[in-house]
Amino acid sequence: MKRIWVDKDKCVGCKTCEIQCAVERQSVSKTLTGAVRENPRPVPRVRVSGQTGFSLALQCRHCTDALCVMACPSGAMARDPETGVVAVDAAKCRGCWMCVMACPYGVIAPAIEKHAADKCDRCFQMERPYCMDACPTGAIQLLTAEEIEEKLRGVREETING
């Protein structure tokens, strides 16, 4: 299973990933000009946090020990055993927002109009997520757990060695 990795050194805070996510996943029109005119406006499932030079795209990490899944009393938040994706079944969601409170990354949001939680589902129905394809700097990547561990090892060594 591959996971999303965001290279903080490549992210420039342009929010292209946010825009593409909102247009492709939430809008009716599937066009930027159409999405801007929609009511309610499409909301992205990825959020860029920070300022240029110190920014990072944040989306669901589909955690191994997903606190959102453990906190969900209705079973609406669940992991697909085949893909590893943690997804929301809107029909089961009670709108208690326990998953929102439990998520350590703050990437689950209440979708009031649907009365259900909303989050990144890694564009599970596609080979590659929209945010990844939209990123002009290649900061968003799909990597295996081993590739992520290798990158984290490099970050740790860089931090220790200064």
C-alpha positions in Angstrom: 0.0 0.0 0.0 1.3 3.5 -0.9 0.8 6.5 1.2 1.0 10.2 0.6 4.3 11.9 1.4 4.7 15.7 1.3 8.2 17.0 0.9 8.3 20.2 3.0 11.3 21.4 1.1 9.5 21.4 -2.2 6.1 22.8 -1.0 5.8 26.5 -1.9 2.4 27.1 -0.5 0.7 27.7 -3.9 -2.5 25.9 -2.9 -2.8 24.3 -6.3 -3.5 21.0 -4.6 -6.3 22.5 -2.6 -7.9 24.0 -5.7 -7.6 20.9 -7.8 -9.0 18.8 -4.9 -12.0 21.1 -4.5 -12.8 21.2 -8.2 -12.4 17.5 -8.9 -13.8 16.0 -5.8 -16.4 18.4 -4.4 -17.7 20.6 -7.3 -20.6 19.8 -9.5 -19.2 21.5 -12.6 -15.7 20.0 -12.4 -14.3 23.3 -13.7 -12.6 26.1 -11.7 -14.8 28.9 -13.1 -17.9 26.8 -12.4 -16.8 25.8 -8.9 -16.3 29.4 -7.9 -19.9 30.1 -8.7 -21.4 27.1 -6.9 -23.3 27.4 -3.7 -22.1 26.0 -1.4 -18.6 26.4 -2.6 -16.6 23.2 -3.0 -14.3 22.5 0.0 -10.9 20.8 -0.6 -10.0 17.6 1.4 -6.4 18.8 1.5 -5.3 22.0 3.2 -2.0 23.9 2.9 -0.8 25.2 6.2 1.9 27.8 6.8 3.5 30.5 4.8 5.5 30.4 1.6 8.9 28.8 2.4 7.4 27.2 5.5 4.3 25.5 4.1 3.0 22.0 4.0 0.0 20.3 2.3 -2.0 18.4 5.0 -4.3 15.6 4.2 -5.4 12.3 5.9 -2.4 10.1 6.6 -4.6 6.9 6.8 -2.8 6.1 10.0 -2.0 2.5 10.9 -3.6 3.1 14.4 -6.3 5.6 13.2 -7.7 7.4 16.2 -10.6 8.6 14.1 -11.7 5.0 13.5 -11.4 4.2 17.2 -13.3 7.3 18.2 -16.2 6.8 15.7 -19.2 5.3 17.7 -21.3 4.5 14.6 -18.7 2.7 12.5 -18.9 5.3 9.8 -15.1 5.8 9.8 -13.5 2.6 8.8 -10.4 1.2 7.0 -10.7 -0.6 3.8 -8.7 -3.8 4.4 -7.7 -4.1 0.7 -6.5 -0.5 0.1 -5.7 0.6 3.6 -7.7 3.8 3.0 -9.6 5.2 6.0 -12.9 6.4 4.6 -16.2 7.8 5.8 -19.5 6.1 5.1 -21.8 9.2 5.1 -24.9 7.1 5.5 -23.6 5.8 8.8 -22.2 9.1 10.1 -24.2 10.6 13.0 -22.5 13.9 12.9 -21.0 13.6 16.4 -17.6 14.9 15.1 -15.7 12.6 17.5 -13.4 11.8 14.5 -12.8 15.5 14.0 -11.7 15.8 17.6 -9.6 12.6 17.6 -7.6 13.3 14.5 -4.1 14.4 15.5 -3.5 16.2 12.1 -6.7 18.2 12.1 -7.6 17.0 8.6 -11.2 15.8 9.1 -13.9 18.4 8.8 -17.6 18.5 9.4 -19.5 18.7 6.2 -22.6 20.4 7.6 -24.6 20.2 4.3 -24.0 16.4 4.2 -24.3 16.0 8.0 -21.2 13.8 7.8 -17.5 14.0 8.3 -15.4 14.7 5.3 -11.7 13.9 4.7 -9.2 12.9 2.1 -9.8 9.4 0.7 -6.5 9.4 -1.3 -8.7 9.5 -4.5 -8.9 5.7 -3.9 -10.8 5.2 -7.1 -7.9 6.5 -9.2 -4.3 5.4 -9.7 -3.0 8.8 -8.5 -4.5 11.5 -6.3 -5.6 14.8 -7.9 -3.5 16.8 -5.4 -0.4 14.9 -6.5 -1.0 15.5 -10.2 -1.7 19.2 -9.6 1.4 19.9 -7.5 3.7 22.0 -9.8 6.8 21.2 -7.7 6.3 17.5 -7.1 6.1 18.0 -3.4 3.2 15.5 -3.1 4.3 11.9 -3.7 2.9 8.4 -3.3 5.4 6.2 -1.5 5.6 2.8 0.1 6.0 2.5 3.9 9.7 1.5 3.3 10.3 4.6 1.1 8.7 6.9 3.7 10.8 5.3 6.5 14.0 5.9 4.4 13.0 9.6 3.9 12.3 9.9 7.6 15.7 8.3 8.4 17.3 11.0 6.2 15.4 13.8 8.0 16.4 12.4 11.4 20.1 12.2 10.4 20.0 15.7 8.9 18.4 17.0 12.2 21.0 15.3 14.4 24.0 16.3 12.3 22.7 19.9 11.9 
